[in-house]
Amino acid sequence: MIRVVLADDEVLARQKLRQFLREEPDMEIVGEGANGLETIELVRVARPELLFLDIRMPGMDGFDIVAELTTGPNCQMPRIVFTTAYDQYALRAFEIHAADYLLKPFTQERFRTAVQRVRQQLSGLASQPQLTEGRPRDAGPYTTRIVFKSRGRILFLPVSEIRWIAAEENYVRICTETDTHLLRETMAHLEERLDPQMFLRVHRSSIVNLQYVKEVRTEANGDFSVVLVNGQKIAMSRSYRSRVSEWLVHH
C-alpha cells in the first residue's frame, strides 16, 4: 500500500484528491495538511511515499516545504506531485525532480497519469534518485531536460535535442532541428545547468551543442564561425576559438 499525504489549504481541492484516490486501491491517505507547518509535521510522522503538494499555501509555499523536509534530520522524502493553478513554477518543480506537476483544474485521467508515474518510480526505487537539499542523491549536477511553457503547453525538452542557444535581451532562444523556443532565462544561468562536455559557449550570446558541430571556419573577413552539421553558421568570438578547435581535434 502506498501511503499518501495531501497538502492544500483549499478544502475542496483536498476533497477532489480524496475522490480521485478512492479509485486507486493501492493508495492510502494517511494525513492532510492545510499549511506548511502541518504538512512538514505530517510527513515526518506519517512517512508517506507520496505527497500531493499545493504550491501556494499560507506561511510557506510548496518549495519552502520541500527545502525544510530535505534539510531536516532523518526524513525519508516522499515522491512529490505538485498541484497548482499556476504554470510558472513548472520549471522549478522539475529542477528538484518532482514526480509530476498537475495544473488545476486537472482531470481524473491526468491524475491517473501522475499516479502511475509515481508507481513506476517507486517500483524502481533502488535506481531512482531521492530528493536531498533540492537535488537528487547520486544525480549528476547537470540537467538532462528543460521544462517550459510553449503555446499553452508544458514541454519537456531533452537537452540532447538542443542544437544551439542564442541570447536575445532578457531571453534565450533554444533551437532544435525543427523548432525554436523563447525562454525568459539568462545565458549564464542556463550555461551553469548544461554539461560542459556537451555544450560550449562560443560567443557572449551563443552556446552550441558539440555533437552537432561539424567544423570551425575562418571567414574571408577574418572572423570565426562554428558550422553545424546542417550547414548553419554561428558566429564565434576569437577568445573561444581555441576551446572549440581543441574539442574538434579530440573528437
DASUL-V639535 format. One line per field, one symbol per residue. psi: psi as a letter, one per 20 degrees, with the letter a starting at -180 (. if undefined). A space follows every 10 residues. Layout:
psi->???
This chain:
psi->ppppppopip ghghgggggh hhjnijpppj qpqirggggg gghhghlqip oooqgoqpgq rhhggggggh irplooprqp oqpqjpiijg ghgihjlqhr oopqpqrhgh ghggghgggg ghhkhhjpqq ppljqqqjqr iqqiqpprpp ljqoqoophi ipgrpqpndj rqoppahirq ppqnqqgggg hhiqoiihqp piqhjppqoh ijpgrpqprh jirqqpprhj ipppppqhii ghgghgghhj .
